[in-house]
Amino acid sequence: MSVISPDNAEHYFWGDSCDGWHLVREPSLGVIEEQMPPGTSEVRHYHQKARQFFYILSGAAEMEIDGRDVPLMPGQGVHIPPGVPHCIRNKSAEPVRFLVVSHPHSHGDRVPAPAI
């Protein structure tokens, strides 16, 4: 076993200038750390199989969950069951850093959801 951090994890880009790091990338479990610059958001979507838990490490985020906006601050998280449309947004002037835990992993399980 080795220590895993964004310094040695697989890095990827997503959305509009957002960063991500695969901390755990297994078929049954995905743990990623992501960072969103101010004013960015992801595309509204849902997962057919994956359930996810978003946990804010720093900054302020807004999670749209099935049409409802939920503000999230550091030390707060939210569970998203499969089939529930959602997207995370950073409407603040500071970067947001957060963890996303997915069971099973969510890559390849993302379905675009209509805008509301």
C-alpha positions as CSV (number, residue, x, y, z in Angstrom):
1,M,0.0,0.0,0.0
2,S,1.2,3.5,-0.8
3,V,0.1,6.9,0.2
4,I,-2.2,8.6,-2.4
5,S,-2.5,12.3,-3.0
6,P,-3.1,14.7,-5.9
7,D,0.7,14.9,-6.1
8,N,1.0,11.3,-7.3
9,A,-2.6,10.4,-8.5
10,E,-3.7,10.3,-12.2
11,H,-4.7,13.9,-13.2
12,Y,-7.4,14.8,-15.7
13,F,-9.2,18.0,-16.9
14,W,-12.9,18.3,-17.1
15,G,-15.5,21.0,-17.8
16,D,-14.3,24.5,-18.2
17,S,-10.7,24.5,-16.7
18,C,-11.5,22.2,-13.9
19,D,-9.1,19.6,-12.5
20,G,-9.5,16.1,-11.1
21,W,-7.3,13.5,-9.5
22,H,-8.2,9.7,-9.4
23,L,-7.4,8.8,-5.8
24,V,-9.1,5.4,-6.1
25,R,-10.0,4.0,-9.5
26,E,-11.5,0.5,-9.2
27,P,-14.6,-0.9,-10.9
28,S,-16.5,-1.1,-7.6
29,L,-15.3,2.2,-6.2
30,G,-14.2,5.6,-7.4
31,V,-12.7,8.3,-5.2
32,I,-11.7,11.6,-6.9
33,E,-10.6,15.0,-5.7
34,E,-11.7,17.8,-7.9
35,Q,-11.2,21.6,-8.1
36,M,-13.4,24.1,-9.8
37,P,-12.3,27.7,-10.5
38,P,-14.7,30.6,-9.7
39,G,-17.7,30.8,-12.1
40,T,-17.6,27.2,-13.4
41,S,-20.1,24.4,-13.4
42,E,-20.6,20.9,-14.7
43,V,-23.3,19.8,-17.2
44,R,-26.5,18.6,-15.6
45,H,-26.5,14.8,-15.7
46,Y,-27.4,11.6,-13.8
47,H,-25.9,8.1,-13.4
48,Q,-27.7,4.9,-14.1
49,K,-25.8,2.8,-11.6
50,A,-23.4,4.9,-9.6
51,R,-24.4,6.5,-6.3
52,Q,-22.2,9.4,-5.3
53,F,-21.2,11.4,-2.3
54,F,-19.8,14.9,-2.8
55,Y,-17.9,16.4,0.2
56,I,-16.6,20.0,0.2
57,L,-13.0,20.4,1.3
58,S,-12.6,24.2,0.7
59,G,-14.7,26.9,-0.9
60,A,-18.4,27.3,-1.3
61,A,-20.3,25.2,-3.9
62,E,-23.9,24.9,-5.0
63,M,-25.3,21.5,-5.9
64,E,-28.4,21.4,-8.1
65,I,-30.2,18.1,-7.2
66,D,-33.4,17.2,-9.1
67,G,-34.2,20.9,-9.6
68,R,-33.4,22.0,-6.0
69,D,-30.3,24.2,-5.2
70,V,-28.4,23.0,-2.2
71,P,-25.6,25.3,-0.9
72,L,-22.5,23.4,0.4
73,M,-19.7,24.7,2.6
74,P,-16.4,23.1,3.8
75,G,-17.1,20.0,6.0
76,Q,-20.5,19.4,4.3
77,G,-21.6,16.8,1.8
78,V,-24.5,15.4,-0.1
79,H,-25.5,11.9,-1.3
80,I,-26.8,11.6,-4.8
81,P,-28.6,8.3,-5.6
82,P,-28.6,6.7,-9.1
83,G,-31.0,8.3,-11.5
84,V,-31.2,11.7,-9.8
85,P,-30.2,14.6,-12.1
86,H,-27.6,16.9,-10.6
87,C,-24.7,19.3,-11.2
88,I,-22.2,21.2,-9.1
89,R,-21.6,24.9,-9.5
90,N,-19.0,27.4,-8.2
91,K,-20.8,30.7,-8.2
92,S,-18.2,32.2,-5.7
93,A,-15.0,34.2,-6.3
94,E,-12.8,31.5,-4.8
95,P,-11.9,28.0,-6.1
96,V,-13.9,25.0,-4.7
97,R,-12.1,21.7,-3.9
98,F,-14.1,18.6,-3.1
99,L,-14.2,14.8,-3.0
100,V,-16.5,12.6,-5.0
101,V,-17.0,9.0,-3.9
102,S,-18.8,6.8,-6.4
103,H,-20.1,3.2,-6.0
104,P,-19.6,1.7,-8.5
105,H,-17.2,4.1,-10.3
106,S,-19.1,6.6,-12.4
107,H,-17.0,6.8,-15.5
108,G,-19.0,5.6,-18.5
109,D,-22.2,5.8,-16.5
110,R,-23.0,9.5,-17.1
111,V,-26.3,10.4,-18.9
112,P,-27.0,14.0,-19.9
113,A,-30.1,15.4,-18.2
114,P,-32.4,18.0,-19.7
115,A,-31.9,21.6,-18.4
116,I,-34.6,22.9,-16.1
